[in-house]
Amino acid sequence: MNRRRSRQKNNVAKLDTKYTQQQEQYLERKDREKRLLMRRLIAFGILFFVIVGSLSAYYIQQKSVFQNKQEEYRELEEELEAYQEENESLTREIELLNDVDYLLQIARKDYFFSKEGEIIFTLPDEEPSY
């Protein structure tokens, strides 16, 4: 049945009037506008995907940089805590070294200074193994 209709369409003569020419021009213009619209939509679609892709790549890169900076920050904070503890320890040691009794105690222990009439015996730290 479709064949019959297509044959009939081919067998029909066109009217060559001004109205039919205007209609054909109108249909051609609409067809051209549709093609241009599709081209624009395709171009904007490609542009959209390029922009979204580049923004996604930039986001992933920045996320990676941020994670690296966070890790570096944690490491530096740990290092800072260690330095602060060392600073506190050294500050305490300075305070102790200003104390005369503490200095005398160190001198007696490390350099075997003794008071008058005092005898110092050093004992081995470890027991010999037999």
TIVEX-368231 format. One record per residue: residue number from 1; residue in three letters; chain; x, y, z of N, C-alpha, C, O, CB in turn. Coordinates in nm, 4 decimals, always signed. Glycine has a CB too. Example, Ala and Ser with C-alpha at 12.3 -4.5 7.8 and 13.67 -1.06 7.14 Angstrom:
[1, 'ala', 'A', [+1.3190, -0.5690, +0.7800], [+1.2300, -0.4500, +0.7800], [+1.3200, -0.3300, +0.7800], [+1.4236, -0.3319, +0.8465], [+1.1308, -0.4473, +0.9046]]
[2, 'ser', 'A', [+1.2850, -0.2250, +0.7080], [+1.3670, -0.1060, +0.7140], [+1.2900, +0.0030, +0.7870], [+1.3409, +0.1138, +0.8039], [+1.4084, -0.0598, +0.5725]]
This chain:
[1, 'met', 'A', [+0.0815, -0.1185, +0.0000], [+0.0000, +0.0000, +0.0000], [+0.0866, +0.1259, +0.0000], [+0.0523, +0.2249, -0.0647], [-0.0931, -0.0007, +0.1196]]
[2, 'asn', 'A', [+0.2022, +0.1222, +0.0748], [+0.2938, +0.2360, +0.0747], [+0.3522, +0.2586, -0.0641], [+0.3766, +0.3721, -0.1051], [+0.4062, +0.2144, +0.1763]]
[3, 'arg', 'A', [+0.3742, +0.1493, -0.1350], [+0.4281, +0.1626, -0.2706], [+0.3299, +0.2353, -0.3620], [+0.3675, +0.3178, -0.4453], [+0.4615, +0.0245, -0.3285]]
[4, 'arg', 'A', [+0.2069, +0.2022, -0.3435], [+0.1048, +0.2645, -0.4273], [+0.0995, +0.4147, -0.4008], [+0.0881, +0.4943, -0.4940], [-0.0333, +0.2004, -0.4018]]
[5, 'arg', 'A', [+0.1079, +0.4531, -0.2731], [+0.1029, +0.5953, -0.2392], [+0.2274, +0.6672, -0.2907], [+0.2188, +0.7788, -0.3419], [+0.0897, +0.6141, -0.0867]]
[6, 'ser', 'A', [+0.3436, +0.6024, -0.2767], [+0.4642, +0.6672, -0.3248], [+0.4602, +0.6830, -0.4766], [+0.5111, +0.7810, -0.5309], [+0.5878, +0.5878, -0.2827]]
[7, 'arg', 'A', [+0.3993, +0.5857, -0.5446], [+0.3855, +0.5982, -0.6902], [+0.2910, +0.7114, -0.7240], [+0.3121, +0.7865, -0.8191], [+0.3352, +0.4666, -0.7524]]
[8, 'gln', 'A', [+0.1873, +0.7217, -0.6446], [+0.0915, +0.8263, -0.6725], [+0.1547, +0.9625, -0.6521], [+0.1274, +1.0554, -0.7281], [-0.0317, +0.8109, -0.5848]]
[9, 'lys', 'A', [+0.2384, +0.9757, -0.5514], [+0.3016, +1.1047, -0.5273], [+0.3949, +1.1414, -0.6416], [+0.4053, +1.2579, -0.6801], [+0.3781, +1.1029, -0.3952]]
[10, 'asn', 'A', [+0.4609, +1.0429, -0.6940], [+0.5520, +1.0691, -0.8051], [+0.4764, +1.1009, -0.9347], [+0.5276, +1.1719, -1.0213], [+0.6437, +0.9491, -0.8265]]
[11, 'asn', 'A', [+0.3582, +1.0494, -0.9466], [+0.2809, +1.0694, -1.0695], [+0.2032, +1.2014, -1.0679], [+0.1488, +1.2429, -1.1702], [+0.1844, +0.9531, -1.0897]]
[12, 'val', 'A', [+0.1983, +1.2669, -0.9516], [+0.1220, +1.3894, -0.9423], [+0.2075, +1.5039, -0.9938], [+0.3248, +1.5162, -0.9584], [+0.0755, +1.4154, -0.7971]]
[13, 'ala', 'A', [+0.1499, +1.5847, -1.0750], [+0.2211, +1.6975, -1.1318], [+0.2177, +1.8124, -1.0327], [+0.1188, +1.8326, -0.9623], [+0.1603, +1.7395, -1.2676]]
[14, 'lys', 'A', [+0.3253, +1.8860, -1.0282], [+0.3344, +2.0019, -0.9386], [+0.2682, +2.1209, -1.0038], [+0.2731, +2.1414, -1.1251], [+0.4816, +2.0345, -0.9035]]
[15, 'leu', 'A', [+0.2062, +2.1979, -0.9169], [+0.1518, +2.3229, -0.9666], [+0.2619, +2.4266, -0.9623], [+0.3343, +2.4375, -0.8633], [+0.0281, +2.3683, -0.8841]]
[16, 'asp', 'A', [+0.2739, +2.4989, -1.0644], [+0.3796, +2.5983, -1.0699], [+0.3164, +2.7362, -1.0548], [+0.3073, +2.8152, -1.1488], [+0.4607, +2.5875, -1.2027]]
[17, 'thr', 'A', [+0.2729, +2.7609, -0.9304], [+0.2121, +2.8902, -0.9032], [+0.3011, +2.9651, -0.8059], [+0.3947, +2.9093, -0.7486], [+0.0680, +2.8745, -0.8468]]
[18, 'lys', 'A', [+0.2705, +3.0900, -0.7890], [+0.3473, +3.1729, -0.6981], [+0.3326, +3.1232, -0.5545], [+0.4288, +3.1234, -0.4777], [+0.3033, +3.3189, -0.7089]]
[19, 'tyr', 'A', [+0.2116, +3.0807, -0.5192], [+0.1847, +3.0292, -0.3840], [+0.2680, +2.9047, -0.3546], [+0.3269, +2.8940, -0.2470], [+0.0350, +2.9970, -0.3675]]
[20, 'thr', 'A', [+0.2737, +2.8113, -0.4480], [+0.3520, +2.6887, -0.4255], [+0.5008, +2.7205, -0.4185], [+0.5734, +2.6591, -0.3404], [+0.3251, +2.5857, -0.5373]]
[21, 'gln', 'A', [+0.5462, +2.8142, -0.4979], [+0.6873, +2.8548, -0.4906], [+0.7186, +2.9171, -0.3548], [+0.8239, +2.8905, -0.2967], [+0.7210, +2.9545, -0.6037]]
[22, 'gln', 'A', [+0.6262, +3.0008, -0.3039], [+0.6464, +3.0607, -0.1710], [+0.6470, +2.9526, -0.0631], [+0.7277, +2.9578, +0.0298], [+0.5363, +3.1653, -0.1410]]
[23, 'gln', 'A', [+0.5594, +2.8574, -0.0750], [+0.5527, +2.7483, +0.0230], [+0.6825, +2.6657, +0.0191], [+0.7372, +2.6293, +0.1232], [+0.4291, +2.6570, -0.0050]]
[24, 'glu', 'A', [+0.7294, +2.6374, -0.1005], [+0.8546, +2.5617, -0.1127], [+0.9715, +2.6399, -0.0528], [+1.0552, +2.5832, +0.0175], [+0.8833, +2.5284, -0.2607]]
[25, 'gln', 'A', [+0.9767, +2.7695, -0.0806], [+1.0822, +2.8531, -0.0225], [+1.0694, +2.8571, +0.1297], [+1.1687, +2.8508, +0.2022], [+1.0762, +2.9965, -0.0805]]
[26, 'tyr', 'A', [+0.9460, +2.8676, +0.1759], [+0.9213, +2.8689, +0.3207], [+0.9678, +2.7374, +0.3846], [+1.0328, +2.7388, +0.4891], [+0.7707, +2.8923, +0.3497]]
[27, 'leu', 'A', [+0.9342, +2.6234, +0.3213], [+0.9744, +2.4920, +0.3736], [+1.1268, +2.4761, +0.3690], [+1.1869, +2.4215, +0.4615], [+0.9066, +2.3785, +0.2928]]
[28, 'glu', 'A', [+1.1881, +2.5240, +0.2612], [+1.3340, +2.5180, +0.2519], [+1.3991, +2.6027, +0.3608], [+1.4971, +2.5605, +0.4222], [+1.3809, +2.5648, +0.1135]]
[29, 'arg', 'A', [+1.3445, +2.7231, +0.3849], [+1.3971, +2.8103, +0.4899], [+1.3821, +2.7443, +0.6272], [+1.4743, +2.7487, +0.7086], [+1.3250, +2.9468, +0.4880]]
[30, 'lys', 'A', [+1.2671, +2.6839, +0.6526], [+1.2440, +2.6147, +0.7799], [+1.3396, +2.4966, +0.7943], [+1.3937, +2.4714, +0.9020], [+1.0974, +2.5665, +0.7900]]
[31, 'asp', 'A', [+1.3592, +2.4252, +0.6845], [+1.4509, +2.3114, +0.6876], [+1.5935, +2.3583, +0.7161], [+1.6651, +2.2967, +0.7950], [+1.4457, +2.2340, +0.5544]]
[32, 'arg', 'A', [+1.6342, +2.4681, +0.6511], [+1.7670, +2.5249, +0.6736], [+1.7812, +2.5736, +0.8191], [+1.8854, +2.5549, +0.8819], [+1.7930, +2.6417, +0.5747]]
[33, 'glu', 'A', [+1.6737, +2.6370, +0.8717], [+1.6765, +2.6817, +1.0114], [+1.6901, +2.5644, +1.1075], [+1.7597, +2.5739, +1.2086], [+1.5501, +2.7610, +1.0443]]
[34, 'lys', 'A', [+1.6234, +2.4537, +1.0757], [+1.6346, +2.3331, +1.1600], [+1.7781, +2.2804, +1.1585], [+1.8334, +2.2440, +1.2623], [+1.5363, +2.2225, +1.1113]]
[35, 'arg', 'A', [+1.8376, +2.2770, +1.0382], [+1.9760, +2.2294, +1.0286], [+2.0701, +2.3199, +1.1077], [+2.1582, +2.2725, +1.1794], [+2.0207, +2.2225, +0.8812]]
[36, 'leu', 'A', [+2.0498, +2.4524, +1.0935], [+2.1335, +2.5464, +1.1684], [+2.1118, +2.5318, +1.3186], [+2.2067, +2.5390, +1.3967], [+2.1042, +2.6905, +1.1250]]
[37, 'leu', 'A', [+1.9870, +2.5113, +1.3586], [+1.9575, +2.4904, +1.5003], [+2.0266, +2.3647, +1.5521], [+2.0832, +2.3655, +1.6614], [+1.8057, +2.4806, +1.5228]]
[38, 'met', 'A', [+2.0223, +2.2578, +1.4752], [+2.0886, +2.1340, +1.5165], [+2.2401, +2.1545, +1.5253], [+2.3042, +2.1051, +1.6181], [+2.0556, +2.0194, +1.4180]]
[39, 'arg', 'A', [+2.2966, +2.2265, +1.4298], [+2.4404, +2.2534, +1.4337], [+2.4764, +2.3353, +1.5576], [+2.5751, +2.3072, +1.6255], [+2.4850, +2.3273, +1.3059]]
[40, 'arg', 'A', [+2.3949, +2.4367, +1.5857], [+2.4204, +2.5178, +1.7054], [+2.4091, +2.4331, +1.8323], [+2.4932, +2.4423, +1.9217], [+2.3219, +2.6363, +1.7120]]
[41, 'leu', 'A', [+2.3045, +2.3508, +1.8390], [+2.2863, +2.2662, +1.9572], [+2.4035, +2.1696, +1.9741], [+2.4514, +2.1477, +2.0854], [+2.1545, +2.1880, +1.9471]]
[42, 'ile', 'A', [+2.4488, +2.1127, +1.8635], [+2.5636, +2.0218, +1.8699], [+2.6880, +2.0972, +1.9144], [+2.7641, +2.0483, +1.9979], [+2.5879, +1.9546, +1.7332]]
[43, 'ala', 'A', [+2.7090, +2.2165, +1.8586], [+2.8262, +2.2968, +1.8968], [+2.8198, +2.3340, +2.0449], [+2.9190, +2.3215, +2.1166], [+2.8351, +2.4249, +1.8101]]
[44, 'phe', 'A', [+2.7025, +2.3799, +2.0907], [+2.6893, +2.4143, +2.2329], [+2.7029, +2.2904, +2.3217], [+2.7578, +2.2985, +2.4316], [+2.5539, +2.4827, +2.2589]]
[45, 'gly', 'A', [+2.6537, +2.1775, +2.2752], [+2.6690, +2.0530, +2.3513], [+2.8151, +2.0152, +2.3665], [+2.8599, +1.9796, +2.4755], [+2.5930, +1.9392, +2.2836]]
[46, 'ile', 'A', [+2.8893, +2.0231, +2.2565], [+3.0329, +1.9922, +2.2616], [+3.1045, +2.0910, +2.3527], [+3.1871, +2.0525, +2.4355], [+3.0951, +1.9952, +2.1197]]
[47, 'leu', 'A', [+3.0717, +2.2190, +2.3363], [+3.1316, +2.3216, +2.4221], [+3.0992, +2.2957, +2.5692], [+3.1861, +2.3084, +2.6554], [+3.0823, +2.4613, +2.3809]]
[48, 'phe', 'A', [+2.9753, +2.2599, +2.5973], [+2.9333, +2.2298, +2.7343], [+3.0153, +2.1140, +2.7914], [+3.0653, +2.1226, +2.9036], [+2.7827, +2.1958, +2.7385]]
[49, 'phe', 'A', [+3.0292, +2.0059, +2.7144], [+3.1041, +1.8909, +2.7637], [+3.2528, +1.9215, +2.7796], [+3.3175, +1.8696, +2.8707], [+3.0857, +1.7734, +2.6701]]
[50, 'val', 'A', [+3.3067, +2.0045, +2.6923], [+3.4469, +2.0448, +2.7070], [+3.4647, +2.1254, +2.8352], [+3.5593, +2.1032, +2.9108], [+3.4938, +2.1273, +2.5842]]
[51, 'ile', 'A', [+3.3732, +2.2191, +2.8590], [+3.3828, +2.3016, +2.9807], [+3.3636, +2.2156, +3.1052], [+3.4404, +2.2275, +3.2006], [+3.2777, +2.4155, +2.9781]]
[52, 'val', 'A', [+3.2629, +2.1296, +3.1055], [+3.2383, +2.0429, +3.2211], [+3.3569, +1.9496, +3.2428], [+3.3980, +1.9265, +3.3565], [+3.1083, +1.9611, +3.2018]]
[53, 'gly', 'A', [+3.4114, +1.8964, +3.1348], [+3.5272, +1.8071, +3.1471], [+3.6487, +1.8782, +3.2040], [+3.7173, +1.8247, +3.2911], [+3.5620, +1.7476, +3.0121]]
[54, 'ser', 'A', [+3.6755, +1.9989, +3.1549], [+3.7923, +2.0713, +3.2053], [+3.7714, +2.1136, +3.3501], [+3.8651, +2.1089, +3.4298], [+3.8212, +2.1944, +3.1180]]
[55, 'leu', 'A', [+3.6496, +2.1548, +3.3854], [+3.6228, +2.1902, +3.5254], [+3.6335, +2.0683, +3.6163], [+3.6823, +2.0790, +3.7288], [+3.4836, +2.2534, +3.5390]]
[56, 'ser', 'A', [+3.5887, +1.9536, +3.5688], [+3.6003, +1.8308, +3.6477], [+3.7469, +1.7942, +3.6685], [+3.7876, +1.7581, +3.7789], [+3.5257, +1.7150, +3.5789]]
[57, 'ala', 'A', [+3.8251, +1.8035, +3.5628], [+3.9680, +1.7722, +3.5747], [+4.0352, +1.8695, +3.6709], [+4.1178, +1.8289, +3.7527], [+4.0372, +1.7773, +3.4361]]
[58, 'tyr', 'A', [+4.0004, +1.9967, +3.6617], [+4.0571, +2.0967, +3.7526], [+4.0167, +2.0676, +3.8966], [+4.0984, +2.0802, +3.9878], [+4.0119, +2.2383, +3.7124]]
[59, 'tyr', 'A', [+3.8908, +2.0287, +3.9172], [+3.8425, +1.9960, +4.0516], [+3.9184, +1.8767, +4.1087], [+3.9601, +1.8791, +4.2245], [+3.6915, +1.9663, +4.0490]]
[60, 'ile', 'A', [+3.9362, +1.7740, +4.0289], [+4.0084, +1.6545, +4.0755], [+4.1525, +1.6905, +4.1089], [+4.2066, +1.6450, +4.2097], [+4.0046, +1.5420, +3.9685]]
[61, 'gln', 'A', [+4.2147, +1.7725, +4.0240], [+4.3529, +1.8143, +4.0497], [+4.3609, +1.8947, +4.1790], [+4.4510, +1.8722, +4.2598], [+4.4076, +1.8976, +3.9316]]
[62, 'gln', 'A', [+4.2689, +1.9872, +4.1997], [+4.2703, +2.0695, +4.3208], [+4.2412, +1.9853, +4.4444], [+4.2959, +2.0115, +4.5516], [+4.1683, +2.1834, +4.3095]]
[63, 'lys', 'A', [+4.1561, +1.8854, +4.4306], [+4.1274, +1.7966, +4.5428], [+4.2536, +1.7207, +4.5826], [+4.2821, +1.7044, +4.7013], [+4.0139, +1.6980, +4.5070]]
[64, 'ser', 'A', [+4.3289, +1.6744, +4.4834], [+4.4543, +1.6047, +4.5095], [+4.5549, +1.6979, +4.5772], [+4.6212, +1.6588, +4.6732], [+4.5129, +1.5487, +4.3788]]
[65, 'val', 'A', [+4.5662, +1.8202, +4.5276], [+4.6580, +1.9179, +4.5870], [+4.6163, +1.9472, +4.7310], [+4.7010, +1.9578, +4.8197], [+4.6609, +2.0489, +4.5035]]
[66, 'phe', 'A', [+4.4858, +1.9602, +4.7538], [+4.4344, +1.9873, +4.8881], [+4.4682, +1.8731, +4.9837], [+4.5089, +1.8975, +5.0973], [+4.2824, +2.0094, +4.8838]]
[67, 'gln', 'A', [+4.4516, +1.7490, +4.9386], [+4.4849, +1.6349, +5.0234], [+4.6339, +1.6326, +5.0554], [+4.6723, +1.6033, +5.1686], [+4.4435, +1.5040, +4.9557]]
[68, 'asn', 'A', [+4.7175, +1.6629, +4.9576], [+4.8614, +1.6677, +4.9824], [+4.8957, +1.7767, +5.0834], [+4.9782, +1.7561, +5.1724], [+4.9376, +1.6913, +4.8515]]
[69, 'lys', 'A', [+4.8327, +1.8913, +5.0691], [+4.8582, +2.0024, +5.1627], [+4.8096, +1.9668, +5.3032], [+4.8747, +2.0019, +5.4016], [+4.7885, +2.1322, +5.1138]]
[70, 'gln', 'A', [+4.6965, +1.8976, +5.3135], [+4.6478, +1.8562, +5.4449], [+4.7458, +1.7592, +5.5105], [+4.7739, +1.7701, +5.6299], [+4.5088, +1.7915, +5.4328]]
[71, 'glu', 'A', [+4.7972, +1.6652, +5.4331], [+4.8936, +1.5692, +5.4859], [+5.0208, +1.6417, +5.5306], [+5.0746, +1.6128, +5.6375], [+4.9269, +1.4615, +5.3798]]
[72, 'glu', 'A', [+5.0681, +1.7346, +5.4498], [+5.1863, +1.8126, +5.4852], [+5.1594, +1.8955, +5.6112], [+5.2468, +1.9084, +5.6969], [+5.2279, +1.9044, +5.3679]]
[73, 'tyr', 'A', [+5.0399, +1.9511, +5.6223], [+5.0019, +2.0296, +5.7400], [+5.0047, +1.9428, +5.8660], [+5.0559, +1.9846, +5.9699], [+4.8616, +2.0914, +5.7207]]
[74, 'arg', 'A', [+4.9486, +1.8203, +5.8557], [+4.9510, +1.7294, +5.9716], [+5.0944, +1.6966, +6.0128], [+5.1270, +1.6963, +6.1315], [+4.8744, +1.5992, +5.9397]]
[75, 'glu', 'A', [+5.1795, +1.6692, +5.9145], [+5.3191, +1.6383, +5.9447], [+5.3878, +1.7570, +6.0121], [+5.4615, +1.7400, +6.1092], [+5.3942, +1.5993, +5.8165]]
[76, 'leu', 'A', [+5.3633, +1.8764, +5.9602], [+5.4260, +1.9954, +6.0188], [+5.3715, +2.0240, +6.1589], [+5.4446, +2.0728, +6.2450], [+5.4038, +2.1173, +5.9280]]
[77, 'glu', 'A', [+5.2439, +1.9940, +6.1820], [+5.1886, +2.0118, +6.3168], [+5.2543, +1.9155, +6.4153], [+5.2855, +1.9531, +6.5283], [+5.0359, +1.9906, +6.3158]]
[78, 'glu', 'A', [+5.2752, +1.7895, +6.3714], [+5.3431, +1.6922, +6.4574], [+5.4853, +1.7388, +6.4873], [+5.5325, +1.7292, +6.6006], [+5.3451, +1.5523, +6.3910]]
[79, 'glu', 'A', [+5.5522, +1.7889, +6.3850], [+5.6881, +1.8394, +6.4030], [+5.6882, +1.9585, +6.4993], [+5.7766, +1.9700, +6.5841], [+5.7493, +1.8799, +6.2668]]
[80, 'leu', 'A', [+5.5899, +2.0459, +6.4859], [+5.5775, +2.1612, +6.5743], [+5.5566, +2.1154, +6.7190], [+5.6177, +2.1700, +6.8108], [+5.4610, +2.2519, +6.5290]]
[81, 'glu', 'A', [+5.4709, +2.0158, +6.7393], [+5.4488, +1.9642, +6.8742], [+5.5782, +1.9082, +6.9322], [+5.6083, +1.9294, +7.0497], [+5.3397, +1.8560, +6.8733]]
[82, 'ala', 'A', [+5.6545, +1.8366, +6.8499], [+5.7819, +1.7813, +6.8975], [+5.8774, +1.8940, +6.9365], [+5.9442, +1.8862, +7.0396], [+5.8465, +1.6914, +6.7891]]
[83, 'tyr', 'A', [+5.8838, +1.9985, +6.8540], [+5.9706, +2.1116, +6.8868], [+5.9238, +2.1846, +7.0123], [+6.0058, +2.2307, +7.0917], [+5.9762, +2.2088, +6.7698]]
[84, 'gln', 'A', [+5.7933, +2.1951, +7.0301], [+5.7423, +2.2608, +7.1509], [+5.7759, +2.1800, +7.2757], [+5.8123, +2.2361, +7.3790], [+5.5906, +2.2811, +7.1408]]
[85, 'glu', 'A', [+5.7632, +2.0465, +7.2652], [+5.8007, +1.9616, +7.3786], [+5.9496, +1.9746, +7.4091], [+5.9894, +1.9837, +7.5253], [+5.7653, +1.8147, +7.3501]]
[86, 'glu', 'A', [+6.0320, +1.9753, +7.3031], [+6.1756, +1.9910, +7.3217], [+6.2063, +2.1275, +7.3850], [+6.2929, +2.1382, +7.4718], [+6.2497, +1.9757, +7.1866]]
[87, 'asn', 'A', [+6.1354, +2.2301, +7.3413], [+6.1539, +2.3633, +7.3960], [+6.1190, +2.3667, +7.5448], [+6.1920, +2.4255, +7.6246], [+6.0688, +2.4643, +7.3192]]
[88, 'glu', 'A', [+6.0072, +2.3033, +7.5820], [+5.9684, +2.2977, +7.7229], [+6.0732, +2.2228, +7.8053], [+6.1075, +2.2633, +7.9163], [+5.8308, +2.2302, +7.7380]]
[89, 'ser', 'A', [+6.1231, +2.1134, +7.7490], [+6.2256, +2.0349, +7.8185], [+6.3523, +2.1175, +7.8394], [+6.4108, +2.1173, +7.9478], [+6.2583, +1.9067, +7.7393]]
[90, 'leu', 'A', [+6.3937, +2.1878, +7.7346], [+6.5139, +2.2699, +7.7457], [+6.4937, +2.3872, +7.8418], [+6.5861, +2.4273, +7.9126], [+6.5547, +2.3219, +7.6081]]
[91, 'thr', 'A', [+6.3721, +2.4412, +7.8433], [+6.3417, +2.5499, +7.9371], [+6.3519, +2.5002, +8.0812], [+6.4073, +2.5688, +8.1672], [+6.2005, +2.6074, +7.9101]]
[92, 'arg', 'A', [+6.2983, +2.3809, +8.1074], [+6.3089, +2.3213, +8.2421], [+6.4548, +2.2964, +8.2790], [+6.4966, +2.3196, +8.3924], [+6.2294, +2.1886, +8.2495]]
[93, 'glu', 'A', [+6.5317, +2.2484, +8.1801], [+6.6733, +2.2221, +8.2065], [+6.7478, +2.3516, +8.2386], [+6.8349, +2.3536, +8.3255], [+6.7384, +2.1521, +8.0858]]
[94, 'ile', 'A', [+6.7133, +2.4596, +8.1682], [+6.7759, +2.5896, +8.1964], [+6.7446, +2.6329, +8.3391], [+6.8320, +2.6806, +8.4115], [+6.7274, +2.6974, +8.0958]]
[95, 'glu', 'A', [+6.6190, +2.6155, +8.3783], [+6.5798, +2.6523, +8.5142], [+6.6552, +2.5683, +8.6175], [+6.6988, +2.6198, +8.7205], [+6.4279, +2.6353, +8.5325]]
[96, 'leu', 'A', [+6.6702, +2.4386, +8.5891], [+6.7426, +2.3516, +8.6819], [+6.8912, +2.3869, +8.6862], [+6.9527, +2.3828, +8.7928], [+6.7246, +2.2045, +8.6421]]
[97, 'leu', 'A', [+6.9488, +2.4213, +8.5719], [+7.0908, +2.4556, +8.5693], [+7.1187, +2.5870, +8.6422], [+7.2327, +2.6120, +8.6815], [+7.1397, +2.4649, +8.4251]]
[98, 'asn', 'A', [+7.0195, +2.6695, +8.6606], [+7.0357, +2.7913, +8.7399], [+7.0334, +2.7621, +8.8896], [+7.0704, +2.8468, +8.9709], [+6.9263, +2.8916, +8.7052]]
[99, 'asp', 'A', [+6.9899, +2.6423, +8.9249], [+6.9841, +2.6022, +9.0663], [+7.1198, +2.5419, +9.1060], [+7.1663, +2.4469, +9.0429], [+6.8670, +2.4988, +9.0913]]
[100, 'val', 'A', [+7.1831, +2.5971, +9.2105], [+7.3164, +2.5557, +9.2541], [+7.3141, +2.4127, +9.3072], [+7.4061, +2.3355, +9.2799], [+7.3698, +2.6513, +9.3618]]
[101, 'asp', 'A', [+7.2109, +2.3766, +9.3823], [+7.2035, +2.2409, +9.4374], [+7.1993, +2.1363, +9.3259], [+7.2618, +2.0310, +9.3378], [+7.0799, +2.2265, +9.5277]]
[102, 'tyr', 'A', [+7.1277, +2.1639, +9.2198], [+7.1196, +2.0710, +9.1082], [+7.2562, +2.0574, +9.0402], [+7.2963, +1.9470, +9.0033], [+7.0131, +2.1178, +9.0071]]
[103, 'leu', 'A', [+7.3273, +2.1687, +9.0235], [+7.4614, +2.1638, +8.9648], [+7.5569, +2.0801, +9.0493], [+7.6365, +2.0022, +8.9968], [+7.5169, +2.3051, +8.9484]]
[104, 'leu', 'A', [+7.5476, +2.0975, +9.1806], [+7.6333, +2.0177, +9.2699], [+7.5979, +1.8706, +9.2597], [+7.6870, +1.7857, +9.2612], [+7.6197, +2.0653, +9.4161]]
[105, 'gln', 'A', [+7.4713, +1.8392, +9.2493], [+7.4282, +1.7000, +9.2380], [+7.4826, +1.6378, +9.1088], [+7.5290, +1.5237, +9.1099], [+7.2735, +1.6906, +9.2416]]
[106, 'ile', 'A', [+7.4773, +1.7111, +8.9989], [+7.5311, +1.6608, +8.8724], [+7.6819, +1.6430, +8.8812], [+7.7353, +1.5432, +8.8327], [+7.4959, +1.7557, +8.7571]]
[107, 'ala', 'A', [+7.7506, +1.7379, +8.9419], [+7.8959, +1.7296, +8.9543], [+7.9340, +1.6083, +9.0384], [+8.0310, +1.5395, +9.0066], [+7.9531, +1.8589, +9.0167]]
[108, 'arg', 'A', [+7.8606, +1.5816, +9.1431], [+7.8918, +1.4661, +9.2288], [+7.8649, +1.3358, +9.1542], [+7.9418, +1.2404, +9.1660], [+7.8088, +1.4709, +9.3596]]
[109, 'lys', 'A', [+7.7575, +1.3314, +9.0786], [+7.7185, +1.2080, +9.0109], [+7.8076, +1.1794, +8.8899], [+7.8585, +1.0681, +8.8764], [+7.5726, +1.2161, +8.9673]]
[110, 'asp', 'A', [+7.8271, +1.2770, +8.8027], [+7.8981, +1.2544, +8.6771], [+8.0495, +1.2694, +8.6895], [+8.1241, +1.1981, +8.6224], [+7.8471, +1.3493, +8.5728]]
[111, 'tyr', 'A', [+8.0962, +1.3619, +8.7749], [+8.2394, +1.3918, +8.7797], [+8.3034, +1.3484, +8.9114], [+8.4192, +1.3810, +8.9374], [+8.2621, +1.5403, +8.7586]]
[112, 'phe', 'A', [+8.2300, +1.2760, +8.9937], [+8.2794, +1.2173, +9.1189], [+8.3373, +1.3208, +9.2147], [+8.4353, +1.2929, +9.2838], [+8.3844, +1.1134, +9.0887]]
[113, 'phe', 'A', [+8.2778, +1.4398, +9.2196], [+8.3168, +1.5368, +9.3212], [+8.2539, +1.4939, +9.4521], [+8.1407, +1.4458, +9.4559], [+8.2735, +1.6821, +9.2824]]
[114, 'ser', 'A', [+8.3284, +1.5119, +9.5580], [+8.2751, +1.4690, +9.6874], [+8.2896, +1.5810, +9.7895], [+8.3669, +1.6752, +9.7724], [+8.3471, +1.3414, +9.7368]]
[115, 'lys', 'A', [+8.2130, +1.5669, +9.8947], [+8.2235, +1.6610, +10.0055], [+8.3439, +1.6189, +10.0896], [+8.4006, +1.5116, +10.0692], [+8.0910, +1.6646, +10.0917]]
[116, 'glu', 'A', [+8.3815, +1.7031, +10.1824], [+8.4961, +1.6693, +10.2677], [+8.4653, +1.5455, +10.3498], [+8.3608, +1.5364, +10.4143], [+8.5324, +1.7873, +10.3606]]
[117, 'gly', 'A', [+8.5572, +1.4507, +10.3466], [+8.5445, +1.3292, +10.4251], [+8.4504, +1.2266, +10.3631], [+8.4213, +1.1248, +10.4259], [+8.4973, +1.3633, +10.5623]]
[118, 'glu', 'A', [+8.4032, +1.2502, +10.2441], [+8.3092, +1.1581, +10.1813], [+8.3848, +1.0701, +10.0820], [+8.4717, +1.1181, +10.0091], [+8.1937, +1.2355, +10.1106]]
[119, 'ile', 'A', [+8.3510, +0.9404, +10.0795], [+8.4133, +0.8460, +9.9862], [+8.3045, +0.8012, +9.8879], [+8.1937, +0.7657, +9.9280], [+8.4779, +0.7217, +10.0625]]
[120, 'ile', 'A', [+8.3381, +0.8035, +9.7598], [+8.2404, +0.7680, +9.6566], [+8.2749, +0.6306, +9.6028], [+8.3876, +0.6047, +9.5607], [+8.2377, +0.8736, +9.5417]]
[121, 'phe', 'A', [+8.1764, +0.5440, +9.6052], [+8.1897, +0.4100, +9.5475], [+8.1002, +0.4034, +9.4236], [+7.9836, +0.4426, +9.4293], [+8.1510, +0.2979, +9.6522]]
[122, 'thr', 'A', [+8.1539, +0.3542, +9.3118], [+8.0725, +0.3371, +9.1912], [+8.0416, +0.1901, +9.1751], [+8.1314, +0.1060, +9.1792], [+8.1447, +0.3929, +9.0648]]
[123, 'leu', 'A', [+7.9186, +0.1600, +9.1573], [+7.8733, +0.0231, +9.1389], [+7.8437, +0.0006, +8.9901], [+7.7938, +0.0902, +8.9222], [+7.7474, -0.0065, +9.2265]]
[124, 'pro', 'A', [+7.8742, -0.1175, +8.9411], [+7.8444, -0.1427, +8.8000], [+7.6921, -0.1426, +8.7786], [+7.6150, -0.1872, +8.8636], [+7.9066, -0.2784, +8.7539]]
[125, 'asp', 'A', [+7.6534, -0.0923, +8.6649], [+7.5109, -0.0847, +8.6315], [+7.4533, -0.2211, +8.5987], [+7.3388, -0.2504, +8.6330], [+7.4892, +0.0093, +8.5144]]
[126, 'glu', 'A', [+7.5317, -0.3045, +8.5326], [+7.4819, -0.4342, +8.4897], [+7.5567, -0.5435, +8.5656], [+7.6728, -0.5285, +8.6036], [+7.4980, -0.4522, +8.3361]]
[127, 'glu', 'A', [+7.4857, -0.6528, +8.5858], [+7.5489, -0.7677, +8.6521], [+7.6212, -0.8495, +8.5451], [+7.5687, -0.8690, +8.4355], [+7.4425, -0.8560, +8.7293]]
[128, 'pro', 'A', [+7.7406, -0.8970, +8.5769], [+7.8127, -0.9788, +8.4779], [+7.7418, -1.1127, +8.4583], [+7.6872, -1.1687, +8.5534], [+7.9600, -1.0021, +8.5222]]
[129, 'ser', 'A', [+7.7424, -1.1625, +8.3386], [+7.6790, -1.2920, +8.3110], [+7.7859, -1.3992, +8.3066], [+7.8895, -1.3841, +8.2420], [+7.5991, -1.2889, +8.1775]]
[130, 'tyr', 'A', [+7.7581, -1.5075, +8.3769], [+7.8543, -1.6200, +8.3844], [+7.8084, -1.7364, +8.3062], [+7.8768, -1.8386, +8.3018], [+7.8772, -1.6629, +8.5263]]
